[in-house]
Amino acid sequence: MYRYDEFDHKIVRDRVDQFRGQVKRRLAGDITEDAFKPLRLMNGVYLQLHAYMLRVAIPYGTLSSKQLRMLAHIARTYDKGYGHITTRQNIQYNWPALVDIPEVLDQLADVEMHAIQTSGNCIRNVTSDQYAGATEDELEDPRVWCEIIRQWSTFHPEFSFLPRKFKIAVSASKKDRAAVKIHDIGLYLKENENGDVGFEVLVGGGMGRTPYIGQTVRDFLPKEHLLSYLEAILRVYNTLGRRDNSYKARIKILVNAEGIEKIQEMVEAEWAKIKSENLDVPQTEIDRIQAYFTPPAFEDLPATSEALTKARGASENFDRWVTHNVNPHKQDGYAIAVISLKDHGTAPGDVTDAQMELIADLGEKYSFDEIRTTHDQNIVLPHLKQDDLFEVWQQLHAAGLGQANSGLISDIIACPGLDYCNLANTRSIPLAERLQRRFQDPERQGLIGELKIKISGCINACGHHHIGHIGILGVDKKGEEFYQITLGGSEDKDAAIGDIVGRGLSTDEVVDAIERLVDYYLTQKQGEERFLDTYKRLGAEPFKEALYETA
């Protein structure tokens, strides 16, 4: 795990001091809210429907137990006892008082955390695979490159005021768990025909009112040229991106307007000009960052655990949790465990201060002091001994965190919606809770298998509804809440934007309609087909008929 150097410490402390003065002037009425807005956004502070919201950065989703305990302390002391894990692996607090936020940021700095570049028209928190460094299907640990990008992008003077926010994701696995293709820049680590490792570089992905899947701008980029190539892309965007219309300001609009061939030509031309500007990453610096991500001191263990096999046979609930929430580890005798934050009756992604304290304890005792947040709004313990899984699950289960639903229909992504957000058209959280209740039976969930529902309360698509197997978008119809359904979206390497299937459904109609979709799928699936597989095989029309059968 990366540790701050003296430059990091000074940057963060200086920013806290600056913001403390800005907040003091705002509270005194010396500056207006309009003047204060760009200042607070640069410090991760939003003004929502009822209160200010603070978004804290968790770079590439990696936390220590000490950091998670601090997040619990902040939830308990300055909020209403909980935090909310976001789709960018960050954590949000929905109820802090403005007067307290500088003190919160000061305490975060004590554990090497901050809220810098979690908002505003800049390069946002770089995200990655939540299993990075642990999964058996990755080429190498992508977090090394996430950290290099973080250091390069923080307070970059040329890219602090871009036409619009800018998001980067990095993955090195066969399966894309970072939704790379829906980012402004997506990076896949790959090998070329000579066995050299570099990047496939994609540009122009994004959600919102005009969703696009990212397109490859360079099939193979040697690793040492990463920063100069990113610099070239950002320069092209900063020069040509729209600044007269915020709805058309993202790089995805530029790529779509110019075409990927023209963008590639401009980027390559810019790159040719700046390659000699000492922007390449020296191998000594790569090695220095790499050292922070050295694998833990794993024990030499058998590939399979007799204790785990015995515990699974003795407890049906535990066996179900292992089936759905535990993933293979690259080290024999270890496993990766997903802690679901999707308990019935709670908002997706919410985690209480007590639960954070427990997870911190478990991470410290059982997972080499390492914890991850996920873009699916869950938490991961990446390095558990198989022998310890039953003990860990028992403690999670007692704390309301033992749900065996990772990747299943009740593992719903949802934005805060109209309960918090002043941009939303509809409430997302109550709909997610109703769907969780409807499909709460664990045997039924297992029968349905992988099915990803994503809910957005407005067209800004913070709930990623466009790439849900079933996407749900909240729309306003003459003051009433309706929900538009999309089908067939995907966030993996076969990323796709879902198909809009018809008219919006009322609040009273939507849960029954989703159940009809699921029931139809179960009657039509062949073998081990997932919902997405069956949808692709049959097409939209029969699913549309099921959706509106009696609506």
ABEGO torsion letter per residue (X at the ends): XBBBBAAAAAAAAAAAAAAAAAAAAAAAGABBAAAAAAAAAAAGBBBBAABBBBBBBBBGGBBBAAAAAAAAAAAAAABAGBBBBBAAGBBBBAABBAAAAAAAAAAAAAAGBBABGABEBBBBBBBBBAABGABAABABBAAAAAAAAAAAABGBAAAABBABBBBBBBBABABBAAGAAABABBBBBBBBAAGBBBBBBBBGBEBEABBBBBBBABABBBAAAAAAAAAAAAAAAAAABBAABAAAABAAAAAAAAEAAAAAAAAAAAAAAAAAAGABBBAAAAAAAAAAABBBBBBBBBABBAAAAAAAAABAAAAAAAAAABBBBABBGBBBBBBBABBBGBBBGBBBAAAAAAAAAAAAAAAGGBBBBBAAGBBBBABBBAAAAAAAAAAAAAAGAABBABGBAABBBBBAEAAABAABABBAAAAAAAAAAAAABAAAAAAAEBBBBBBBABAAGAAGAAABABBBBBBBBGGBBBBBBBBGBBABAABBBBBBAEBBBBAAAAAAAAAAAAAAAAAABBEABBAAAAAAAAEAAAAAAAAAAAX
